Amino acid sequence: MEKIIEIRHLKKFFGENEVLTDINFSVSKGEVVCIIGSSGSGKSTLLRCLNLLEMPTSGDILFRGENILEHNMTNSVYRAKLGMVFQQFNLFNNLTVIDNCVVGQVKVLKRDRDSAKKKAMEYLELVGMSQFINAKPHQISGGQKQRVAIARALSMEPEALLFDEPTSALDPEMVGEVLKVMKHLAKSGLTMLVVTHEMSFARDVANRVVFMDSGVIVEDNTPEVIFNNPSNERTRIFLKRILDN
């Protein structure tokens, strides 16, 4: 399978604190990889390093075989290829739903406004938000904001999408609507790397589940193995605690 992302010996320090220790893994085209683990295990930092929102201290990040830490690709162009959906939506509060989905296309991809609008409508339709195109973020619910954020990321037509705990800021009744959209995207063959605490999503939708603890990848395997027969004691303890709750 064609590798989209490959990480080699990635480390990240914040001052003296080593948050990521020698991370090695890859994501192939069409794969859905879920990263699970306790708070503070380094999951979100890993995603932020991948998207260059944090600069890794050392190691390599290869995107389609090119080391982006050495390559002269600008961050905005790279981030368009590797989209990101954040925990807190990160929508522009002063822009309407449609303009949130248009602005990046025009600025980064240099699309004309009409093409950008057409593309945005296509994805807002897909996530069930086309009737809210003239609303501002403060006029819609958290689940709706997150669906707009997903449409915005998709409008850039990325090669892969990173999701950083996309449901953790939502009220429980809104979680389902966002997961439904993500399941649909996974079925459509989109390459996805998802940091999540939604264990049923990881079990049912992922091709692979990566368990992180204290800044290291403890285990990387199929959902069947991770959830039914994990090889590492730390994985077993984590899952028992989460699933018993």
Buried (B, 14 or more C-beta within 10 A) or exposed (E): EEBBBBBBEBBBBEEEEBBBBBBEBBBBBBBBBBBBBBEEBBBBBBBBBBBBBBEBBEBBBBBBEEEBBEEEBEEEEBBBBBBBBBBEBEBEEEBBBBBBBBBBBBEBBEBEEEEBBEBBBBBBEBBBBBEBBEBBBEEBEBBBBBBBBBBBBBBBEBBBBBBBBBBBBBEEEBBEBBBBBBBEBBEEEBBBBBBBBBBEBBBEBBBBBBBBBBBBBBBBBEBEBBBEEBEBEBBBEBBEEEEEE
